[in-house]
Every structure is written in structure tokens, then in C-alpha cells.
């Protein structure tokens, strides 16, 4: 039994099967089993694609950095424990 994975698109409410998948189906003999996995991807966290369809890591990093820049810092609600105090003291001595 051989198998192959294809990425299907969903456009305007229609499932689009690429021609490569159709060609593969036409070559299959005997019984055929098709499994469909539907995965909803949050547009905010999805890795963007470039114009040629490849994952665009630079745009993803730029988007993440822009979102981090907009985060507001919140004051600590508790005092640091002994380890935290030692860590703060160590970094203070190093000028960090």
C-alpha cells in the first residue's frame, strides 16, 4: 500500500483538490481510502506565506516583534523569593 499527502485548499466555501492529487488518484488501483484532516489556523498565529507560497519567516518574526513592542509591562505583585533576590543582586553587580 502506498500513500501520499496533498494539501487541499478551501476557497469561497469550496474544497479545491490540486491536479497532482487528482493525477495520483487516477493512478491508484484497487480500493482507495481517503483521509481528510481539517485544521483551523488562527490568522494571528499562522505563519505567513510569501508570494511564491513558501513560509515567510522574516514577516513572521517582524509581526511577532511588533506585537511584543506593544505589550504593556505590569508591576510585580509579589516580592521575589531568596533565589530571585540573589539573581537580582547578581545582575545588579554586573550592571545588567
C-alpha positions as CSV (number, residue, x, y, z in Angstrom):
1,X,0.0,0.0,0.0
2,X,1.4,3.4,-1.0
3,X,0.2,6.7,0.2
4,X,0.9,10.4,-0.4
5,X,-0.1,13.6,1.3
6,X,-1.6,16.5,-0.5
7,X,-2.5,20.0,0.7
8,X,-6.1,20.9,-0.3
9,X,-7.4,24.5,-0.4
10,X,-10.7,25.8,0.7
11,X,-11.8,28.8,-1.3
12,X,-15.2,30.5,-1.3
13,X,-16.8,27.6,0.5
14,X,-15.4,25.0,-2.0
15,X,-12.8,22.4,-1.3
16,X,-10.2,22.6,-4.0
17,X,-8.3,19.4,-4.9
18,X,-5.0,20.1,-6.7
19,X,-4.3,18.5,-10.0
20,X,-1.4,16.5,-8.5
21,X,-3.8,14.8,-6.1
22,X,-6.2,14.0,-9.0
23,X,-3.4,12.5,-11.0
24,X,-2.4,10.4,-8.1
25,X,-5.9,9.2,-7.6
26,X,-6.2,8.2,-11.3
27,X,-3.0,6.1,-10.9
28,X,-4.3,4.2,-7.9
29,X,-5.7,0.7,-8.4
30,X,-8.0,-1.3,-6.2
31,X,-9.7,0.2,-3.1
32,X,-8.9,3.8,-2.3
33,X,-9.1,5.2,1.2
34,X,-9.0,9.0,1.6
35,X,-8.5,10.6,5.0
36,X,-9.3,14.3,5.5
37,X,-7.9,16.3,8.4
38,X,-9.3,19.7,9.0
39,X,-7.2,22.1,11.0
40,X,-8.4,25.6,11.8
41,X,-5.5,28.0,11.9
42,X,-5.7,31.3,13.8
43,X,-4.8,34.0,11.4
44,X,-2.9,35.9,14.1
45,X,-0.6,33.0,14.9
46,X,-0.4,31.4,11.4
47,X,3.0,31.6,9.7
48,X,2.5,33.9,6.7
49,X,3.4,32.8,3.2
50,X,5.4,34.7,0.7
51,X,4.1,35.3,-2.8
52,X,5.7,32.1,-4.1
53,X,3.9,30.0,-1.4
54,X,6.9,29.5,0.9
55,X,6.7,30.2,4.5
56,X,7.9,33.7,5.2
57,X,9.8,33.6,8.5
58,X,11.1,37.2,8.2
59,X,7.5,38.5,8.1
60,X,6.5,36.2,11.0
61,X,9.4,37.5,13.1
62,X,8.6,41.1,12.3
63,X,4.9,40.6,13.2
64,X,5.9,38.9,16.5
65,X,8.4,41.7,17.4
66,X,5.8,44.4,16.6
67,X,3.3,42.6,18.9
68,X,5.8,42.3,21.7
69,X,6.7,46.0,21.4
70,X,3.0,46.8,22.0
71,X,2.8,44.8,25.2
72,X,2.5,46.7,28.5
73,X,4.6,45.8,31.4
74,X,2.9,45.1,34.7
75,X,4.4,45.6,38.1
76,X,5.2,42.6,40.1
77,X,2.5,41.7,42.6
78,X,4.8,39.8,44.9
79,X,8.3,40.0,46.4
80,X,10.9,37.8,44.9
81,X,12.0,34.7,46.8
82,X,15.5,34.1,48.0
83,X,16.6,32.8,44.6
84,X,15.0,35.8,42.9
85,X,16.7,38.2,45.3
86,X,20.1,36.6,44.7
87,X,19.6,36.7,40.9
88,X,18.6,40.4,41.1
89,X,21.7,41.2,43.2
90,X,24.0,39.3,40.9
91,X,22.7,41.1,37.8
92,X,22.9,44.5,39.6
93,X,26.5,43.8,40.4
94,X,27.1,43.0,36.7
95,X,25.4,46.3,35.7
96,X,22.6,44.5,33.9
